[in-house]
């Protein structure tokens, strides 16, 4: 029982990270109805940025904040420069652009920082502060996820800009008619998503270590999480993230072994898409033919 | 097929037959890989280019083909040539089965599902209960086939001609499929699936069959690739293999048979040149070319060649008139 509880808590901790990245995916999906395959690499690039700041002697939390800002601008620039031209293109063109982005970010990072694996510091103390079941980094990661979620909720619920962004996502034509600059709202959405992804990257890097391919598996779990929760529902994505994290850890520890952990994500993704494409909390999509 | 096209194909084939005698054995090996890739790209192009189903996971079928060949040779002592049809059959079935749930997925979601397949495959290949067959992380080493009947060529050249024969067969087959009833049904579904259904096309059947055939092509390529490289290991079939195939069809030209060859030349030789700059350079170049082609030349190299030929012949005709 104790081992089980331990796995569940560890699962919640990694689940928080999946939840953050899933949240980033959902942000972009809501705004543009696209699934960003490069989300993981964008997060990885931001994490490298944080690493170089910390390596240059900057204390952790200022570096953290600066990285979030950097990731935000990275997202905005990518949307404006690279995604904009293919906004109304066929799906294949968009997917190809995402893949191109993934490949470019991956190789540029490898080029600048080399492919050797690096350690990344955790801001939380080494000795457990939340009891013996959970390391303080795990507890901290859960906390950070919840704070991010709360901030997003407050932003979208109580600020005019958040309202404008929701309007732009829900009904672009009407939003434009009342004077909202829809294009910029999309870019802001991308920026926010990239910033959230950056947080996820910095939380996961102390666990998986820093290398250009570190986000591959994490992105897959995040896809699974977003789909389980319903890809157009932010709260669902967070729920999905925690669920996937716990499932992955518990199944990996007791049922199928650690090697097949990634297969959990694969089965979840295909299972949800086939059986219930809207996930637990998503809107059922009806298209008129 | 027009006479000019036939002559062109004859010249290309003749050149392909002469090449291994004038270049080094390493170059022959590379050319063999070009043929292998061209088969895989033709398969992916049938699915993505002609049928409009996006697959980011064809590396998985390539791996299944490669492992089928390697396991049959390593565990059961099969001769290399006999493994190709088996790899084809295994991948046909695997592709068809994966195509069934894929029917419910469109566009982006299919891309997602296949992406997940490709990312998780290396982990499945490392699974320790399969280790006695797959060799786990270590992979399987295969012996290089020797030329039969005391032919006066070396092993590399023999493998090249063997691959060339299969490539020609697969392209002939592909050309027939795409020109015939099946191919028209594929493009009809891509362009207007409701209209296609109204015309009496069994959409579900054609789509999953296309998935199967496409996987079969990729599986044959995988088997040939494994025999050529003489080695399979889980980590050589990561997500980037699937991405390379995507790069190949986008740059070669979507929905074009000759595009598979241009794409194969690109993905084989460009990394070779770019490697000289940096280990990361080939991928940066792949990415930049992908972006460049999507924005500027969505028809790929094949489309550009077609346009250039059309322009030149028009010019020639105008001159002969005046």
Interface residues (C-beta under 8 A of the other chain):
Chain A: X34 X35 X37 X82 X85 X86 X89 X91 X92 X93 X94 X95 X96 X97 X99 X100 X101 X102 X103 X104 X106 X107 X108 X110 X111 X115 X216 X217 X219 X220 X223 X224 X227 X257 X259 X260 X261 X262 X263 X265 X266 X269 X270 X273 X274 X277 X289
Chain B: X48 X52 X54 X56 X101 X104 X105 X107 X108 X109 X111 X112 X113 X115 X116 X117 X119 X120 X123 X124 X126 X127 X128 X194 X239 X243 X246 X250 X254 X278 X279 X280 X281 X282 X283 X284 X286 X287 X288 X290 X291 X294 X295 X298
